[in-house]
Amino acid sequence: MDLRICLYIVVDAMLALASLVFAAGLRFGQLTLQEGWQPEQALRASLLFVVVILFSSYLMEVYALPRESRKREILAACVQGGCAAFFFLSVVYYLAPELMLGRGVLFIALGFFVALQFSWYALSGIGARKVPFAQRVLILGTGDLACQLGGLLTSQSGSFTLAGYLEVDAAHRPEQTVHEPELFRSQIIPARDDLLQTAREHKASVIVVALAERRGVLPLQEMMRCKLNGIEILDAPTFYEMVQGKLLLEEMTPSWIIFSTGFHHTGLINVYKRFIDVLLSVTGLLLSAPLLPFIALAVKLDSPGPLFFRQERVGLGEKSFTLYKFRSMRQDAERDGAVWAEKNDARVTRVGAFLRNSRIDEIPQLINVLRGEMSFIGPRPERPEFVEKLRQEIYYYSKRHTIKPGLTGWAQVRYPYGATVQDAIEKLRYDLYYIKNLSVLLDTRIIFETVKVVLFGRGR
């Protein structure tokens, strides 16, 4: 999570509290949320209001608004967040009426918050070309890799903006082509001996090395001066990972993996993962138990065949296990052999389409999680036939089997449905990012993203 999003969350929390104070003063003429409340009760109700507001804004992707969003798009997102907050608070107040805000306070506070949030977002940088609090990045290189990294910075909102492309040596610059964007050419900075002075002139706080060939070209002494003077030096794969939340497979080398931070899973992490797996799988099975008779009846009435779908999948250490799902396809779906599942697959039954879109078909996988064959969060388990093919075509593919496969995961929530080798490469970028950066914080984020996937049908 970058600095810009953290700032928006902090400010939104303060705006939510200000909205409560305003609503209470307008409704009761004094700083109280409900007549007769003690300070401790008011504090709990206020904290609940703020947490639900922030979660609703996150759920409605208010914090993911693109840089070029128009004011009406910002307003629509803020209103959707307010409506979601009203729904969640209504449910909470039904379950815990002792925390219910005073009459009229909830409506006034939500309305005032939406107005303040919209005003803050419209004025603070979303919808504007300039990104506040962003670090300026000087890209060292002018080749295809440099152009790719620069394109990422100019196409999305984030913590970085492009300061320019610096030639290392004009003799090493690739020849321009008719396909080279004019904007790219205009942002090239001619080669200079003093790298530190160049970075300061362009107000760059980060230098990214994006050179296809470094031998005899990389200005090591100048880069060291920049490093010692507080300018961050990053290589292309590391910077790509920071901006995209996935790994740049084409530029990764075994030495980069060996010497990079991450890819190290302690015993404590393993204990944490197993505890969460058991807790969530048991909870999920208990909560879904009342639905099982209705799901079974719907599957059986819709098409002939078994209730459960069993299939061999590849797990930790490339060992095979039997995966369980509710059957969502016709019984003869693979009479001609194993094939990739596709979006809007014709083999899917009517009930199966609902089960797949709502992810209800994956409930039986909680049994796999409970048995230790899968984790709640991890790479998607693939079939042995596909794994063998993908191992031959994708160099790092086997590395995804260094942890247990998951019911949900970073790739599942970040990348839409895919059924090709190229899609497998893109998902592998996310899977390896997760393996490299596995943490409690990242798992928590994936769980929140999974909620959005289930509600809005994104990802896979």
N, C-alpha and C positions, 0 to 999 in steps of 0.2 A: 504494500500500500504506500503510495508516494506522499510527499509532503503536502501537495495541493489537496488531496482527498482528506488527509488527516485534519487540515485546517478547516475544510468545509464541515466535517463532522463536529469538531469542537465548537465552531460558530453556531451550527444548527442546534447543538445542545443548549447553548446560552440563549438562543432565540426562543427555544421551546420553553425554558424557564421564564423568560421575559413575557412570553405569551400567557403563561399561567398567572403571573403576577397582574398583568393587565386585565385578564378576564375576571380574576377574583375581585380586584378593585372596582371594576365596572359593575359586577353583579351584587357584591355585598357591601361595597364602600369601604372595605378594609382588607388587609392581607390574610385572608382565610379561604380555603378551598371548599369547606363545608362547615356549617354551623355546628359548634360543639366538638370539633376535632382537636385532639392533642397534637403538639408539634411533631411527635414521632410518627403519627398516622399521616399527617400532611407531608412529611418527608418521604415516606414510602410511596404515597400516591404520586408525588412529584417525580420521583425517580422512575416509577413505572411509566408515567407519561413520556418522559424524555427517552427512555429505552425503546418504547414502542414507536415513537416518532422517528428515531434514527433507524430502527430496523425496517420500518415501512418505506422510508426514503431509499434505503439500500435495496429493498425488494423491488421497488418500482424503478430502479436504476437511475435515480436522480444523480448519484455520484459518478455515474458513467456517461453523463451527457457529453457528446462530442464538442470540440472547441468551436465549431462553426454553427452550433445550435442557434435557431432563431428564438426570439423572445416568446412567441406563442408555443414553441416546443418546450421551452423551459417552464412556462406556466402550466402546460398540460401535465408535465412530469410532476410538478409540485402538487397540483390538484389531485393527481392519482395517488401520490404518497399520503396526502391528507385523508383521502377516502379510505385507503388501506388502514391507516392508523385508527380511524373511527370504527372500522369493522373489528380490528383486533382488540381495541379497548372495550368495545361492546361485549365481546366474548369473555374477556377477563372480568369485567364488572358483573357479568351474569354468574361467573364461577366464584368471584370474591366481591360481593356487594359492599363489604366494609371499606373498600378502596375507591368506591364510585365518587366522582367529582360532583360538586353541587349542581343544582339545576341551572342549566344555561352556561355553566363554566366551560364544559367540554366543547360545546359548539363555538363559543366565542374564542377560546384558546386555539382551537384547530384553525378557525378562519383567520385569526390574526397571525398565526405561525405561517400558514401558506403565503399570506401577503408579504411577511417579512422575508421568508426564504426566497420567494421569487425576486424580490427587490435586491437582496444580497447577491444572488446568483447572476442577475442581469447586469449588475454594476461591477462585479468583482473579477470578471474575466471570461466566463463561459459566454459564448456568443461573440467574443472579440478575437481579433487576430493575435493579440499579445497575450501570452500566458503568464499570469502573475507567479512570482517566486520560482520561476523556472531557471535552471542552470544552463548557461550557454555552452555548447559543445563545438569544439574545433576538431574536424575530422582530418586526420593525417593520411592523405592519399586522394587520388582522383579517378580510381578505376571503378569497375563494376561493384565491388564490395562497398566502397565508399558511397557510391550513388545509392545503393540499396539501404544503407544505414541512414543516409540523409533523407531518403524518401519516408522512412519510418517516422522521423522526427517531424516532418512537415505535414504528415497525413493524420496525425492523431494528437490528442491532448495529453499532457503529461508533465513530468518534472523537468523536461529538457527541451531546449530550442536550439536550432542550428545557427552557429556563428559563421560557418563557411567550410570550404574544402581547401586544405593547404597542400600545395605541391611540395614534395620532398626534393625533387630534382626535375626540372623541365624535360630533361632527356629521357626520363623514365615515365613520363606521362603518356598514357595510351592515346593513340590517334583518335581525334574526334570523328564521330559518324553523324549521319543525317538524323539518326534516331536519338542523339543526345539532346536532352531537354535544354532549351535556351536558359531557363532559370538555373539549371545546374552550372552551365558555363559562366553565368554572371556571378556565381558565388564562389568561384575558384580564386584563391589567394596565391599569387606568385611565390615561388620558392624564395626563402630568406634564410640567412645564416643564424639570426637570433630568434629562436623559437619562443623563448620566454617573452620577449618584447612583442612578438606577433600575437601571442595569446592575450597579453594585457591590452593591446590596442583594440582587439575584437571582444574584450570583456569575457573571455572564455575561462571557465573554471574547471572544465573537463577536456582532456585531449584523448581522442579515440584513434588507435592505430589500426588503419584499414588498408594495409599494403599486401598485395598478393606475393610479392617477393621482397624480403627484408634484407637479405645479405648485401652488404656494401652500400645500402641506401639508408638504413635506419639511423637517425641522428641520436645516438645513445647519450652522449655527453649533454646535449641540449635538453633531452627528455629528463635526464637526471636533475638538471638545474630547475626545470619546471616542477618536478616532484618535490624538491627540497624547498621550493617557494610556495607550496600550498596548492598547486594545480594537480588534480587527480589524473593519472594516466591509466587508461584501460585498453585492453585488446578488443578486437571486434566481437569474438564470441561472448565475452563477459558483458559487454555493453548491450549486445543484442538480447541476452538473457534478462538484463535489468529492464529493458524497454518492453519486450514482448511477452515475458513470462514463459518462455520456452527456449530450447537450445538450438544454436546454429550448427546443425550436424555437418554441413559442408566444410566448416572451418575448424571443427574439433579434431584434435589429435590425441593419441594415447597419453602423451606427456601433459596435455592440458587437463585431462581428467585426473591424472595422478597428482599433479601439483595444485589443482584448484581446491578451494574450500568446498566442503560438502561431500556427498557420497560416503558418509561415515555414520553408521547407525549404531548407537550405543545400546547396551543392555537395557538401560532405562527407557529408551524409546520403544524397544521391543515389548517391554512389560506394559508400557502405556498403551501401545497399539492393541495388545491382546485384551487388556482390561476394557477398553472402549468397544472392541469387537463383541465381546461377550455381553456387555451391558446393552448395547444398541440392538444386537440380534435378539436377545431375550425379550427386550421391550417391544421390538417390532413384531415378533411372533405373538406375544400376548395381545397387543392392540389389534392385530389383524385377524385373530382367531374367530371373532364373531362374523367376519366377512367370508370366511372360507366356504361355508355351505352354499352361499349365494354365488360365489365365483365358480364353484364346482358345478352347480346346476346350470349356470349360463354357458360354460364351456361345453358341457355334455349335450345340451339342447341345440347348440349352434352348429356343431359338426361332429361326426363320428370319430372316435379315437380315444386315447388315454387322457386323463386329466393333466398329468405331469409330463413334461418334456425333459428327457434325460440326454445329455450329450457329453462326450469326452472333451475336456479342455486342458490347456497347459498351464501349470501353476508354478510355484516357487521351485527354483532349480530345474526348470523344464520337466518336472514330474507331472504326469497326467492325473486327473481326477474327474469324477462324474458331477457335472453341474445340473442343478434342478431349476426348472422354471414352469410356470403354468403354460400349457400348450396354447400357442397363438396362431399356429399355421395348420394347414391341412395335414392329414396323417401321411399323405404321400408326397410331402413337400420336397423330399430329397431322393426321389426314386431314381434320378439320373446322376446321383453323386453329390458331394459337397460343393456348394456354391456360396458366394458372398450374399448376405442379406442386403436388400436394397430398400431405399426409401419408397413408400407406397408399394411395397412388394405384393404382387398379385397372389402369392401363396397365403397371405395373411387372411384369416377369417374375419367376419364382422365383429364378433366379440373380441377376437384377438387384437384387432386394431385398437379398440378401446383399452385393452389391457396393456398393450405396448406403449401407447401414448401417455397413459397415466402411470406407467412403470409398475403397475400391479402385478404384471407377469413375473417380475423379478423377486417377489416376496419369498418364494421357496429358496432363493439363494441365501437367505438368512440361515438356513440349515447348514449350507457350506461354510458360512462364516463361523457358526457355532462349533462346527467340527474342526476348525482350524485350517481348512483347505483354502479359504479365501479370507481377506480382510474387508472391513467395511469400506475402506478407502484404499485405492491402489489402481494399477493399470487394468484395463479390461482383459479378461482371459480369452484367448483365442483358441481355435481348433488346431490340432496337431498338423492337419494337412496344410493349413494356411501358414502356420509358424515355420514349417520346413521351407516353404516357398519364400517367405519374407526374410528368413535368415540368409538365404542365398543372394537376395537382391538388396538388402539393407545391412550395412556393415555392423552397426551397433544394435541391431534388433534384439539379440539375446540378452542384452544388459537389462531389459525391462523385466526379466525373470529373476532378478536378484532380490525382489521383494514379492510378497503374496499379491495375487491379483485382487481387484476390489469390486464391490458392488457399485460404487461410484468412484470418481477420480478426477484429477485435474484435467486430463484429456477429454473425459466424458462431458464435463461442464463447460469447457472452453472451445471445443471444436464440434461443428455440426456432424450429422450422420455421414459416414463415408464407407465406400465399398470398393476401393481400388488400392493399388500399391502406393500411389501418391498420397492418398488419404492416410494410409498406414504410416507413411513417413512423417506426415504432419502430426499425427497423434503421438508418434514416438518422440517428437520434439518436446511435447508436453509431459509425457510419461517420464522421460529422463530428467526433465526439470523437477518433477515431483520427487524422484528418487534422490536427486542431488540436494534438494532443499527441504526434505521431510522434517516437519516440525508440528508442534501442537497448534501454532498459529495458522499454518497453511492448512492443516486438516479442518480447523474451525471454519476457515474461509470456504473450503470446498463444501462443507455441510450446508452453509448458507447459500452457496451457488446452486447446490442440488435442489434446495427448496424452490429456487427460481426456475430451474429446469422442469421440475415436476408441475409447477403451476402454469408455466408459459410454453412448455413443450420445446425448449431449446436444447441443443446438444444431443448427446446419445448416451 
